[in-house]
Amino acid sequence: MAEKKDSNGGKDAIIQRLDALIRLIIETNKDKEGLNEAQFSRILHSVGISPTDIAKILGKKKATDVSPYLYQKKK
């Protein structure tokens, strides 16, 4: 029986592993550096990672869970 190939060439598996590595780095440095999720979210956003992907990395359900960290409320 032939294996079914991913339509994206296995990129999803690579992305999941990279997300896991980023999460591991965040968790190990959270206490050392005194950084919190908001600061990590801003760092990830500054290098071009989308709010949706940041939410996945941080274990949140939706991009709206990290949007308060990224965007200031207008007065």
N, C-alpha and C positions, 0 to 999 in steps of 0.2 A: 504494500500500500504506500503510495507516495505521500510525502509530508506536505502539508499545506503551508505555503510561504506567506509571510506577512506582506501586505501590499506596500508597506513603507520600508521594506528591507531590514526589519528588526530594530528600527530606530526607537520604538517605544520601550523596548527592553533596555537599551542604552540610556535613554532619558531617565527611566526609573532608577537605574543604578547610579547615575550622576546625581539625581535628586537625593538619593539615600546618602551618598557621600557628603553632599553639602549639608544635609541635616545632621550627620554625624559630626562634622566639623563645627557646626553651630552649637550643638549640645556640649561638646567637649570644651569649647572656648567660652561658653556663656558665663560660667562662674569665674574663670581665670581673668577674663577681660572686663567683667562687670557689665557686659552688654545684655540688652533684653531683646525680645522679639521685635519690638518697634524699630530698634536700631538695626538689627539684622535685616528687617524688611526694607528699610531705606537703602542699606548697602546693596542688597540684591537688586532693587529697583534701579539704582544708579548705574549698574552695569548692564542694564537692558533686559532684565528678567521681568516678565509680565506679572501683574497682580495675581492672575489665576495660577501661574506656576509657583509664585511665592507662597500662595496659600497651600498648594500641594506639598511643597517642601517643608513648611512649618506644621503640617498635619491638620490644617483647617479645611473646612468643607467647601467654602466659597471665597471668591475674590473679595466679596464685601466684608469678610472677616478680617482682612488685612488692610482694606482701604483707609480706615481711620489712621493707620500708621503712616500712610503715604501721602494723603491729601489733607490739607488743613481746611477746617470749616470756615466758610465765609461769614463775616459778621454783618 
